[in-house]
């Protein structure tokens, strides 16, 4: 049996997730604050989205920490200064936006942003079909979209 597991089957999300992991490895938490901003349609009931959390997991993995230990969501009121090493999340809802995700790394001197925008839900179905077709040619095992895209292992 072949299983391809992914929080999001979009090729673009898979790629920015890999980039987020690499940036987490390369940019020290002491110097670069990591934030994930996402926006979806007004009917979405979960926040942050599964894709936003997966991106946060990538940053945390790159930094060698557990996301649960450094996650900050929904800041409101007098929260005090930002904790060094925190991975922040902001979830926005409105209109009929399919999905937008940004991963920001900000230091005192620069900001690096990677982003993905889904214009149509078809992108997720297209990725799932791509994964199924790829999986039909593979030996039994547990795979991710990184395998489907042929990304080298880290």
DSSP file (Angstrom, degrees, kcal/mol; ACC not computed):
  #  RESIDUE AA STRUCTURE BP1 BP2  ACC     N-H-->O    O-->H-N    N-H-->O    O-->H-N    TCO  KAPPA ALPHA  PHI   PSI    X-CA   Y-CA   Z-CA
    1    1 A X              0   0    0      0, 0.0   140,-1.8     0, 0.0     2,-0.5   0.000 360.0 360.0 360.0 132.9    0.0    0.0    0.0
    2    2 A X  E     -a  141   0A   0    138,-0.3     2,-0.5   140,-0.1   140,-0.2  -0.896 360.0-172.6-102.8 130.4    1.3    3.5   -0.9
    3    3 A X  E     -a  142   0A   0    138,-2.6   140,-3.6    -2,-0.5     2,-0.6  -0.990   7.9-169.3-123.5 124.3    0.3    6.4    1.3
    4    4 A X  E     -a  143   0A   0     -2,-0.5     2,-0.4   138,-0.2   140,-0.2  -0.960  15.0-170.1-110.6 114.1    1.1   10.0    0.4
    5    5 A X  E     +a  144   0A   0    138,-2.8   140,-0.6    -2,-0.6     2,-0.3  -0.867  15.4 152.5-108.4 136.2    0.4   12.3    3.3
    6    6 A X        -     0   0    0     -2,-0.4     3,-0.2   138,-0.2    -2,-0.0  -0.970  46.4-138.6-157.6 145.7    0.4   16.0    3.2
    7    7 A X  S    S+     0   0    0      1,-0.3     2,-0.3    -2,-0.3    44,-0.1   0.753 104.3  13.6 -70.6 -24.4   -1.2   18.9    5.1
    8    8 A X        -     0   0    0      2,-0.1    -1,-0.3    42,-0.1   137,-0.1  -0.955  65.0-152.5-154.6 129.0   -1.7   20.5    1.7
    9    9 A X        +     0   0    0     -2,-0.3     2,-0.3    -3,-0.2   122,-0.1   0.346  58.1 119.0 -90.8   6.8   -1.3   18.9   -1.7
   10   10 A X     >  -     0   0    0      1,-0.2     4,-2.1   117,-0.1     5,-0.1  -0.544  61.9-142.4 -70.9 133.9   -0.4   22.1   -3.6
   11   11 A X  H  > S+     0   0    0     -2,-0.3     4,-2.1   112,-0.2    -1,-0.2   0.898 102.2  54.0 -61.9 -39.7    3.1   21.9   -5.2
   12   12 A X  H  > S+     0   0    0      2,-0.2     4,-2.5     1,-0.2     5,-0.2   0.903 108.0  47.6 -63.2 -42.7    3.6   25.6   -4.2
   13   13 A X  H  > S+     0   0    0      1,-0.2     4,-2.1     2,-0.2    -1,-0.2   0.898 109.7  54.2 -65.7 -39.3    2.8   25.0   -0.5
   14   14 A X  H  X S+     0   0    0     -4,-2.1     4,-1.7     1,-0.2    -2,-0.2   0.916 110.8  46.7 -58.7 -42.8    5.1   22.0   -0.5
   15   15 A X  H  X S+     0   0    0     -4,-2.1     4,-2.3     2,-0.2    -2,-0.2   0.907 112.1  47.4 -69.4 -42.4    7.9   24.2   -1.9
   16   16 A X  H  X S+     0   0    0     -4,-2.5     4,-2.5     1,-0.2    -1,-0.2   0.822 108.7  57.0 -71.3 -25.6    7.4   27.1    0.5
   17   17 A X  H  X S+     0   0    0     -4,-2.1     4,-2.0    -5,-0.2    -1,-0.2   0.919 108.0  46.8 -65.1 -42.4    7.3   24.6    3.4
   18   18 A X  H  X S+     0   0    0     -4,-1.7     4,-2.4     2,-0.2    -2,-0.2   0.918 112.7  49.6 -63.6 -43.3   10.7   23.3    2.4
   19   19 A X  H  X S+     0   0    0     -4,-2.3     4,-2.7     1,-0.2    -2,-0.2   0.894 108.1  53.8 -62.8 -39.3   12.0   26.9    2.1
   20   20 A X  H  X S+     0   0    0     -4,-2.5     4,-2.3     2,-0.2    -1,-0.2   0.900 109.0  49.0 -61.6 -40.5   10.6   27.7    5.6
   21   21 A X  H  X S+     0   0    0     -4,-2.0     4,-1.8     2,-0.2    -2,-0.2   0.934 112.5  47.6 -62.8 -46.2   12.5   24.7    7.0
   22   22 A X  H  X S+     0   0    0     -4,-2.4     4,-2.2     1,-0.2    -2,-0.2   0.885 112.3  49.2 -64.1 -38.8   15.7   25.8    5.3
   23   23 A X  H  X S+     0   0    0     -4,-2.7     4,-2.8     2,-0.2    -1,-0.2   0.888 107.7  54.8 -67.8 -38.5   15.2   29.4    6.5
   24   24 A X  H  < S+     0   0    0     -4,-2.3    -1,-0.2     1,-0.2    -2,-0.2   0.871 111.5  45.7 -59.9 -36.8   14.6   28.1   10.1
   25   25 A X  H  < S+     0   0    0     -4,-1.8    -2,-0.2     1,-0.1    -1,-0.2   0.895 119.7  39.0 -69.8 -41.0   17.9   26.3    9.9
   26   26 A X  H  < S+     0   0    0     -4,-2.2     2,-0.7     1,-0.1    -2,-0.2   0.753 107.2  62.8 -86.5 -26.1   19.8   29.2    8.4
   27   27 A X  S  < S-     0   0    0     -4,-2.8    -1,-0.1    -5,-0.2     5,-0.1  -0.876  84.1-130.3-110.2 108.5   18.4   32.2   10.3
   28   28 A X    >>  -     0   0    0     -2,-0.7     4,-2.6     1,-0.1     3,-1.5  -0.239   8.7-132.6 -62.8 139.2   19.0   32.0   14.1
   29   29 A X  T 34 S+     0   0    0      1,-0.3    56,-0.8     2,-0.2    -1,-0.1   0.765 105.1  64.2 -61.0 -26.8   15.9   32.6   16.3
   30   30 A X  T 34 S+     0   0    0      1,-0.2    -1,-0.3    54,-0.2     3,-0.1   0.765 117.6  25.8 -68.5 -24.3   18.0   35.0   18.4
   31   31 A X  T <4 S+     0   0    0     -3,-1.5     2,-0.5     1,-0.2    77,-0.4   0.677 119.5  54.8-111.2 -25.4   18.2   37.4   15.4
   32   32 A X     <  -     0   0    0     -4,-2.6     2,-0.3    75,-0.1    75,-0.2  -0.949  65.7-150.0-123.0 118.5   15.2   36.5   13.3
   33   33 A X  E     -B  106   0B   0     73,-3.0    73,-2.5    -2,-0.5     2,-0.5  -0.669  17.0-146.0 -79.8 136.0   11.6   36.6   14.5
   34   34 A X  E     +Bc 105  87B   0     52,-1.0    54,-2.4    -2,-0.3     2,-0.3  -0.911  22.1 172.2-108.6 129.9    9.4   34.1   12.6
   35   35 A X  E     -Bc 104  88B   0     69,-2.3    69,-3.1    -2,-0.5     2,-0.5  -0.988  18.3-156.4-135.2 144.0    5.7   34.9   11.9
   36   36 A X  E     -Bc 103  89B   0     52,-2.6    54,-2.4    -2,-0.3     2,-0.5  -0.987  11.0-171.7-123.3 123.3    3.1   33.1    9.8
   37   37 A X  E     +Bc 102  90B   0     65,-2.2    65,-2.6    -2,-0.5     2,-0.3  -0.953   8.5 176.7-116.2 130.5    0.2   35.1    8.5
   38   38 A X  E     -Bc 101  91B   0     52,-2.6    54,-2.9    -2,-0.5     2,-0.4  -0.975  12.0-167.3-134.9 150.2   -2.7   33.4    6.8
   39   39 A X  E     +Bc 100  92B   0     61,-2.1    61,-1.9    -2,-0.3     2,-0.3  -0.999  13.4 165.1-138.3 136.4   -6.0   34.5    5.3
   40   40 A X  E     - c   0  93B   0     52,-1.8    54,-2.2    -2,-0.4    57,-0.2  -0.839  44.0 -64.4-137.9 174.8   -9.0   32.4    4.3
   41   41 A X    >   -     0   0    0     56,-1.5     3,-1.5    -2,-0.3    55,-0.2  -0.117  51.7-106.6 -59.5 158.8  -12.7   32.9    3.4
   42   42 A X  T 3  S+     0   0    0     53,-2.4    -1,-0.1     1,-0.3    54,-0.1   0.651 114.5  62.0 -67.3 -16.9  -15.1   34.0    6.0
   43   43 A X  T 3  S+     0   0    0     52,-0.3    -1,-0.3    51,-0.1    53,-0.1   0.596  73.0 116.2 -85.5 -11.0  -16.7   30.6    6.5
   44   44 A X    <   -     0   0    0     -3,-1.5    -4,-0.1     1,-0.1     5,-0.0  -0.351  45.9-168.0 -63.5 134.4  -13.5   28.9    7.6
   45   45 A X        +     0   0    0     -2,-0.1     2,-0.3     2,-0.0    -1,-0.1   0.649  58.4  71.2-103.8 -16.6  -13.9   27.6   11.2
   46   46 A X        -     0   0    0      0, 0.0     2,-0.3     0, 0.0     3,-0.1  -0.784  68.9-139.3-104.5 148.0  -10.4   26.7   12.3
   47   47 A X  S    S+     0   0    0     -2,-0.3     2,-0.2     1,-0.3    44,-0.1  -0.945  83.1  27.5-154.4 132.4   -7.6   29.1   13.0
   48   48 A X  S    S-     0   0    0     -2,-0.3    -1,-0.3    42,-0.1    43,-0.1   0.662 100.2-121.6 -66.1 163.0   -4.7   28.9   12.4
   49   49 A X     >  -     0   0    0     -2,-0.2     4,-2.5     1,-0.1     5,-0.2  -0.222  19.1-109.2 -68.6 161.9   -5.3   26.8    9.3
   50   50 A X  H  > S+     0   0    0      1,-0.2     4,-2.3     2,-0.2     5,-0.1   0.867 121.2  52.5 -59.1 -37.4   -3.7   23.4    8.9
   51   51 A X  H  > S+     0   0    0      2,-0.2     4,-2.3     1,-0.2    -1,-0.2   0.916 108.0  50.3 -66.5 -42.7   -1.4   24.8    6.2
   52   52 A X  H  > S+     0   0    0      1,-0.2     4,-2.3     2,-0.2    -2,-0.2   0.922 111.8  48.4 -60.9 -43.3   -0.3   27.6    8.5
   53   53 A X  H  X S+     0   0    0     -4,-2.5     4,-2.5     2,-0.2    -1,-0.2   0.896 109.4  52.7 -63.9 -39.2    0.5   25.1   11.3
   54   54 A X  H  X S+     0   0    0     -4,-2.3     4,-1.9     2,-0.2    -1,-0.2   0.896 109.1  49.8 -63.1 -39.3    2.4   22.9    8.8
   55   55 A X  H  X S+     0   0    0     -4,-2.3     4,-2.1     2,-0.2    -1,-0.2   0.905 110.3  50.7 -65.0 -40.1    4.5   25.9    7.8
   56   56 A X  H  X S+     0   0    0     -4,-2.3     4,-2.8     1,-0.2    -2,-0.2   0.889 107.2  53.7 -62.3 -39.7    5.1   26.6   11.5
   57   57 A X  H  X S+     0   0    0     -4,-2.5     4,-2.9     2,-0.2    -1,-0.2   0.887 107.1  52.4 -61.1 -38.5    6.2   23.0   12.0
   58   58 A X  H  X S+     0   0    0     -4,-1.9     4,-2.4     2,-0.2    -2,-0.2   0.930 110.8  45.9 -63.8 -45.3    8.7   23.4    9.1
   59   59 A X  H  X S+     0   0    0     -4,-2.1     4,-1.7     2,-0.2    -2,-0.2   0.941 114.7  48.3 -61.4 -46.5   10.2   26.5   10.8
   60   60 A X  H  X>S+     0   0    0     -4,-2.8     5,-2.4     1,-0.2     4,-0.8   0.911 110.4  51.0 -61.5 -43.4   10.3   24.8   14.1
   61   61 A X  H ><5S+     0   0    0     -4,-2.9     3,-1.0     1,-0.2    -1,-0.2   0.925 108.8  51.6 -60.2 -44.0   11.9   21.7   12.6
   62   62 A X  H 3<5S+     0   0    0     -4,-2.4    -1,-0.2     1,-0.3    -2,-0.2   0.842 112.8  45.9 -60.4 -33.1   14.5   23.9   11.0
   63   63 A X  H 3<5S-     0   0    0     -4,-1.7    -1,-0.3    -5,-0.2    -2,-0.2   0.511 113.3-119.6 -88.4  -5.5   15.2   25.4   14.4
   64   64 A X  T <<5S+     0   0    0     -3,-1.0     2,-0.3    -4,-0.8    -3,-0.2   0.835  74.1 113.5  72.9  32.3   15.3   22.1   16.1
   65   65 A X  S   <S-     0   0    0     -5,-2.4     2,-0.5    -6,-0.1    -1,-0.3  -0.863  72.0-103.9-129.6 164.8   12.4   22.9   18.5
   66   66 A X    >>  -     0   0    0     -2,-0.3     3,-1.5     1,-0.1     4,-0.7  -0.780  23.9-138.6 -87.8 130.6    8.9   21.6   19.0
   67   67 A X  H >> S+     0   0    0     -2,-0.5     4,-1.8     1,-0.3     3,-1.4   0.884 102.1  62.8 -56.1 -39.6    6.2   24.0   17.7
   68   68 A X  H 34 S+     0   0    0      1,-0.3    -1,-0.3     2,-0.2    -2,-0.0   0.785 102.0  52.2 -57.3 -27.3    4.1   23.5   20.7
   69   69 A X  H <4 S+     0   0    0     -3,-1.5    -1,-0.3     1,-0.1    -2,-0.2   0.676 122.0  26.8 -83.1 -18.1    6.9   25.0   22.9
   70   70 A X  H << S+     0   0    0     -3,-1.4    17,-2.6    -4,-0.7    -2,-0.2   0.405  86.4 124.1-126.7   0.6    7.3   28.2   20.9
   71   71 A X  E  <  -d   87   0B   0     -4,-1.8     2,-0.4    15,-0.2    17,-0.2  -0.448  32.9-176.0 -72.0 133.6    3.9   28.8   19.2
   72   72 A X  E     +d   88   0B   0     15,-2.2    17,-2.2    -2,-0.2     2,-0.3  -0.990   9.3 174.4-128.8 122.2    2.2   32.2   19.8
   73   73 A X  E     +d   89   0B   0     -2,-0.4    17,-0.1    15,-0.2    15,-0.0  -0.938  52.7   9.0-127.4 149.7   -1.3   32.8   18.4
   74   74 A X        -     0   0    0     15,-1.0    -1,-0.2    -2,-0.3    16,-0.1   0.881  68.9-159.0  58.0  50.2   -3.9   35.5   18.6
   75   75 A X        +     0   0    0     14,-0.4     2,-0.3    -3,-0.1    -1,-0.2  -0.361  21.4 164.2 -60.5 137.6   -2.0   38.2   20.4
   76   76 A X        -     0   0    0     -2,-0.0     2,-0.1     0, 0.0    -1,-0.0  -0.972  40.9  -6.9-156.6 140.4   -4.4   40.7   22.1
   77   77 A X  S    S-     0   0    0     -2,-0.3     2,-1.2     1,-0.1     3,-0.1  -0.349 116.1 -12.0  76.5-155.5   -4.0   43.3   24.7
   78   78 A X        +     0   0    0      1,-0.2    -1,-0.1    -2,-0.1     3,-0.1  -0.705  69.9 159.7 -85.6  96.2   -0.9   44.0   26.8
   79   79 A X        -     0   0    0     -2,-1.2    -1,-0.2     1,-0.3    -2,-0.1   0.513  42.5-127.1 -98.5  -6.7    1.1   40.8   26.0
   80   80 A X        -     0   0    0     -3,-0.1    -1,-0.3     2,-0.0     3,-0.1  -0.223  53.0 -29.5  81.3 178.8    4.6   42.1   26.9
   81   81 A X  S    S-     0   0    0      1,-0.1     2,-0.1    -3,-0.1    -3,-0.0  -0.249  77.9 -89.0 -68.1 156.8    7.6   41.9   24.6
   82   82 A X        -     0   0    0      1,-0.1     2,-0.3     4,-0.0    -1,-0.1  -0.413  45.0-117.5 -63.9 136.5    7.9   39.2   22.0
   83   83 A X    >   -     0   0    0     -2,-0.1     3,-2.0    -3,-0.1     2,-0.1  -0.601  29.6-108.8 -78.4 135.4    9.6   36.1   23.3
   84   84 A X  T 3  S+     0   0    0     -2,-0.3   -54,-0.2     1,-0.3     3,-0.1  -0.428 105.2  18.7 -60.6 131.8   12.9   35.2   21.6
   85   85 A X  T 3  S+     0   0    0    -56,-0.8    -1,-0.3     1,-0.3   -55,-0.1   0.359  89.8 142.6  88.3  -5.4   12.4   32.1   19.5
   86   86 A X    <   -     0   0    0     -3,-2.0   -52,-1.0   -57,-0.1     2,-0.6  -0.351  43.8-146.1 -66.3 148.1    8.6   32.4   19.3
   87   87 A X  E     -cd  34  71B   0    -17,-2.6   -15,-2.2   -20,-0.2   -52,-0.2  -0.967  23.4-154.2-114.0 111.7    6.9   31.4   16.1
   88   88 A X  E     -cd  35  72B   0    -54,-2.4   -52,-2.6    -2,-0.6     2,-0.4  -0.555   9.0-159.7 -93.0 151.2    3.8   33.7   15.8
   89   89 A X  E     -cd  36  73B   0    -17,-2.2   -15,-1.0   -54,-0.2     2,-0.4  -0.990   7.3-174.0-129.3 136.7    0.6   33.1   13.9
   90   90 A X  E     -c   37   0B   0    -54,-2.4   -52,-2.6    -2,-0.4     2,-0.5  -0.995   9.2-163.2-128.2 125.8   -2.0   35.6   12.7
   91   91 A X  E     -c   38   0B   0     -2,-0.4     2,-0.3   -54,-0.2   -52,-0.2  -0.941   7.2-173.6-114.3 120.2   -5.2   34.3   11.2
   92   92 A X  E     -c   39   0B   0    -54,-2.9   -52,-1.8    -2,-0.5     2,-0.4  -0.863   2.6-166.4-112.6 146.2   -7.4   36.6    9.1
   93   93 A X  E     +c   40   0B   0     -2,-0.3     2,-0.2   -54,-0.2   -52,-0.2  -0.997  24.6 123.0-134.9 136.1  -10.8   35.8    7.7
   94   94 A X    >   -     0   0    0    -54,-2.2     3,-1.2    -2,-0.4   -51,-0.1  -0.848  55.3 -11.7 176.4 149.8  -12.9   37.6    5.1
   95   95 A X  T 3  S-     0   0    0     -2,-0.2   -53,-2.4     1,-0.2   -52,-0.3  -0.166 103.2 -48.1  57.5-140.2  -14.7   37.3    1.8
   96   96 A X  T 3  S+     0   0    0    -55,-0.2     2,-0.2   -54,-0.1    -1,-0.2  -0.119  75.1 157.1-123.2  34.0  -14.1   34.3   -0.4
   97   97 A X    <   -     0   0    0     -3,-1.2   -56,-1.5   -57,-0.2     3,-0.1  -0.453  32.9-152.6 -65.7 126.3  -10.3   34.0   -0.3
   98   98 A X        -     0   0    0     20,-0.4   -57,-0.2    -2,-0.2     2,-0.2   0.938  65.1 -45.0 -67.1 -48.2   -9.3   30.4   -1.0
   99   99 A X  E     - E   0 118B   0     19,-0.7    19,-3.0   -59,-0.1     2,-0.4  -0.659  50.8-175.9 173.2 129.1   -6.0   30.6    0.9
  100  100 A X  E     -BE  39 117B   0    -61,-1.9   -61,-2.1    17,-0.2     2,-0.4  -1.000  11.2-178.6-133.7 133.7   -3.1   32.9    1.4
  101  101 A X  E     -BE  38 116B   0     15,-2.5    15,-2.4    -2,-0.4     2,-0.4  -0.998   4.6-176.3-136.3 135.0    0.0   32.1    3.5
  102  102 A X  E     -BE  37 115B   0    -65,-2.6   -65,-2.2    -2,-0.4     2,-0.5  -0.993  10.3-161.0-128.4 138.0    3.1   34.2    4.3
  103  103 A X  E     -BE  36 114B   0     11,-2.9    11,-2.2    -2,-0.4     2,-0.4  -0.984  17.9-169.3-115.8 121.6    6.1   33.1    6.3
  104  104 A X  E     -BE  35 113B   0    -69,-3.1   -69,-2.3    -2,-0.5     2,-0.5  -0.929  16.2-170.3-117.4 134.1    8.1   36.1    7.5
  105  105 A X  E     -BE  34 112B   0      7,-2.6     7,-2.7    -2,-0.4     2,-0.5  -0.987  18.6-176.8-118.3 118.0   11.6   36.2    9.0
  106  106 A X  E     +BE  33 111B   0    -73,-2.5   -73,-3.0    -2,-0.5     5,-0.2  -0.966   8.9 173.1-126.4 126.7   12.4   39.6   10.4
  107  107 A X        -     0   0    0      3,-3.1   -75,-0.1    -2,-0.5   -76,-0.1  -0.511  53.5 -90.2-111.4-175.1   15.6   40.8   12.0
  108  108 A X  S    S+     0   0    0    -77,-0.4     3,-0.1    -2,-0.2   -76,-0.1   0.718 126.6  33.3 -67.0 -19.8   16.6   44.3   13.1
  109  109 A X  S    S+     0   0    0      1,-0.2     2,-0.3     0, 0.0    -1,-0.2   0.591 122.6   9.1-116.5 -14.5   18.1   44.8    9.6
  110  110 A X        -     0   0    0      2,-0.0    -3,-3.1     0, 0.0     2,-0.4  -0.990  50.6-140.0-160.6 164.8   16.0   42.9    7.1
  111  111 A X  E     -E  106   0B   0     -2,-0.3     2,-0.5    -5,-0.2    -5,-0.2  -0.999  10.5-165.1-134.4 134.4   12.8   40.9    6.4
  112  112 A X  E     -E  105   0B   0     -7,-2.7    -7,-2.6    -2,-0.4     2,-0.4  -0.980  13.0-174.2-118.0 126.9   12.6   37.9    4.2
  113  113 A X  E     -E  104   0B   0     -2,-0.5     2,-0.4    -9,-0.2    -9,-0.2  -0.977  11.9-175.1-126.6 132.7    9.1   36.8    3.1
  114  114 A X  E     +E  103   0B   0    -11,-2.2   -11,-2.9    -2,-0.4     2,-0.3  -0.979  18.6 178.1-120.3 141.4    7.9   33.8    1.3
  115  115 A X  E     -E  102   0B   0     -2,-0.4     2,-0.3   -13,-0.2   -13,-0.2  -0.949  20.9-162.2-144.0 160.7    4.2   33.5    0.3
  116  116 A X  E     -E  101   0B   0    -15,-2.4   -15,-2.5    -2,-0.3     2,-0.4  -0.995   5.5-168.5-142.3 136.1    1.7   31.4   -1.5
  117  117 A X  E     -E  100   0B   0     -2,-0.3     2,-0.6   -17,-0.2   -17,-0.2  -0.991  10.3-152.6-127.3 125.8   -1.8   32.3   -2.8
  118  118 A X  E     -E   99   0B   0    -19,-3.0   -19,-0.7    -2,-0.4   -20,-0.4  -0.863  10.2-176.4 -94.3 122.9   -4.3   29.8   -4.0
  119  119 A X  S    S+     0   0    0     -2,-0.6     2,-0.3     1,-0.3    -1,-0.1   0.699  72.3  16.6 -89.0 -22.1   -6.6   31.3   -6.6
  120  120 A X    >   -     0   0    0    -21,-0.1     3,-1.5   -23,-0.0    -1,-0.3  -0.994  69.7-125.5-152.5 143.3   -8.8   28.2   -6.9
  121  121 A X  T >> S+     0   0    0     -2,-0.3     3,-1.3     1,-0.3     4,-1.1   0.647  98.6  85.5 -66.0 -13.4   -9.4   25.0   -4.9
  122  122 A X  H 3> S+     0   0    0      1,-0.3     4,-3.0     2,-0.2    -1,-0.3   0.801  75.1  69.9 -57.1 -29.9   -8.6   23.0   -8.0
  123  123 A X  H <> S+     0   0    0     -3,-1.5     4,-1.8     1,-0.2    -1,-0.3   0.841  97.6  50.0 -59.9 -33.2   -4.9   23.3   -7.1
  124  124 A X  H <> S+     0   0    0     -3,-1.3     4,-2.0    -4,-0.2    -1,-0.2   0.892 112.2  46.1 -73.4 -39.6   -5.4   21.0   -4.2
  125  125 A X  H  X S+     0   0    0     -4,-1.1     4,-2.5     2,-0.2     5,-0.2   0.896 110.9  53.4 -67.4 -40.6   -7.2   18.4   -6.3
  126  126 A X  H  X S+     0   0    0     -4,-3.0     4,-2.4     1,-0.2    -2,-0.2   0.913 110.2  47.6 -60.2 -43.0   -4.6   18.7   -9.0
  127  127 A X  H  X S+     0   0    0     -4,-1.8     4,-2.4    -5,-0.2    -1,-0.2   0.887 110.7  51.2 -65.6 -39.5   -1.9   18.0   -6.4
  128  128 A X  H  X S+     0   0    0     -4,-2.0     4,-2.3     2,-0.2    -2,-0.2   0.896 111.1  47.8 -65.7 -39.8   -3.8   15.0   -5.0
  129  129 A X  H  X S+     0   0    0     -4,-2.5     4,-2.7     2,-0.2     5,-0.2   0.918 110.9  51.6 -66.1 -42.6   -4.2   13.5   -8.5
  130  130 A X  H  X S+     0   0    0     -4,-2.4     4,-2.4    -5,-0.2    -2,-0.2   0.915 110.9  48.6 -57.8 -43.2   -0.5   14.1   -9.2
  131  131 A X  H  X S+     0   0    0     -4,-2.4     4,-2.9     2,-0.2    -2,-0.2   0.899 111.3  49.7 -64.5 -41.1    0.3   12.3   -5.9
  132  132 A X  H  X S+     0   0    0     -4,-2.3     4,-1.6     2,-0.2    -2,-0.2   0.919 112.0  47.1 -65.3 -43.8   -2.0    9.4   -6.8
  133  133 A X  H  < S+     0   0    0     -4,-2.7     4,-0.4     2,-0.2    -2,-0.2   0.913 114.9  46.6 -64.4 -42.3   -0.5    8.9  -10.3
  134  134 A X  H >< S+     0   0    0     -4,-2.4     3,-1.6    -5,-0.2    -2,-0.2   0.929 110.8  53.1 -63.1 -45.7    3.1    9.1   -8.8
  135  135 A X  H >< S+     0   0    0     -4,-2.9     3,-1.6     1,-0.3    -1,-0.2   0.786  95.4  67.9 -62.2 -29.3    2.1    6.7   -6.0
  136  136 A X  T 3< S+     0   0    0     -4,-1.6    -1,-0.3     1,-0.3    -2,-0.2   0.722 103.7  46.0 -63.6 -19.9    0.8    4.1   -8.5
  137  137 A X  T <  S+     0   0    0     -3,-1.6    -1,-0.3    -4,-0.4     2,-0.2   0.347 100.3  88.2-102.8   4.0    4.4    3.7   -9.7
  138  138 A X  S <  S-     0   0    0     -3,-1.6     3,-0.1    -4,-0.2     2,-0.1  -0.685  79.1-108.1-106.5 155.8    6.0    3.4   -6.3
  139  139 A X        -     0   0    0     -2,-0.2    -1,-0.1     1,-0.2    -2,-0.1  -0.371  59.3 -71.6 -70.2 160.7    6.7    0.5   -3.9
  140  140 A X  S    S+     0   0    0   -138,-0.1     2,-0.3    -2,-0.1  -138,-0.3  -0.215  85.0 103.8 -52.6 139.5    4.6    0.2   -0.8
  141  141 A X  E    S-a    2   0A   0   -140,-1.8  -138,-2.6    -3,-0.1     2,-0.5  -0.949  70.8 -78.2 165.0 177.9    5.5    2.9    1.7
  142  142 A X  E     +a    3   0A   0     -2,-0.3     2,-0.2  -140,-0.2  -138,-0.2  -0.929  52.4 171.2-108.3 120.6    4.7    6.2    3.4
  143  143 A X  E     -a    4   0A   0   -140,-3.6  -138,-2.8    -2,-0.5     2,-0.3  -0.763  21.4-145.1-127.6 168.4    5.5    9.2    1.4
  144  144 A X  E >>  -a    5   0A   0     -2,-0.2     4,-1.5  -140,-0.2     3,-0.9  -0.778  40.1 -96.7-125.1 173.3    5.1   13.0    1.4
  145  145 A X  H 3> S+     0   0    0   -140,-0.6     4,-2.4    -2,-0.3     6,-0.2   0.772 121.0  67.7 -63.1 -24.7    4.5   15.6   -1.3
  146  146 A X  H 34>S+     0   0    0      1,-0.2     5,-2.7     2,-0.2     4,-0.5   0.890 101.6  47.5 -60.1 -38.3    8.3   16.2   -1.2
  147  147 A X  H X45S+     0   0    0     -3,-0.9     3,-1.0     3,-0.2    -2,-0.2   0.920 109.2  52.8 -66.8 -44.4    8.7   12.7   -2.6
  148  148 A X  H 3<5S+     0   0    0     -4,-1.5    -2,-0.2     1,-0.3    -1,-0.2   0.887 111.8  46.0 -58.4 -40.6    6.1   13.4   -5.3
  149  149 A X  T 3<5S-     0   0    0     -4,-2.4    -1,-0.3    -5,-0.1    -2,-0.2   0.544 113.2-119.4 -81.0  -7.2    7.9   16.5   -6.4
  150  150 A X  T < 5 +     0   0    0     -3,-1.0    -3,-0.2    -4,-0.5     2,-0.2   0.769  51.3 166.6  75.3  25.6   11.3   14.8   -6.4
  151  151 A X      < -     0   0    0     -5,-2.7    -1,-0.2    -6,-0.2     3,-0.1  -0.511  41.2-108.8 -73.1 141.4   12.8   17.1   -3.7
  152  152 A X        -     0   0    0     -2,-0.2    -1,-0.1     1,-0.1    -5,-0.0  -0.394  38.3-102.0 -67.6 146.6   16.1   15.8   -2.2
  153  153 A X              0   0    0      1,-0.1    -1,-0.1    -2,-0.1     0, 0.0  -0.323 360.0 360.0 -65.0 152.5   15.9   14.5    1.4
  154  154 A X              0   0    0     -3,-0.1    -1,-0.1     0, 0.0    -2,-0.1   0.441 360.0 360.0 -91.0 360.0   17.2   16.8    4.0
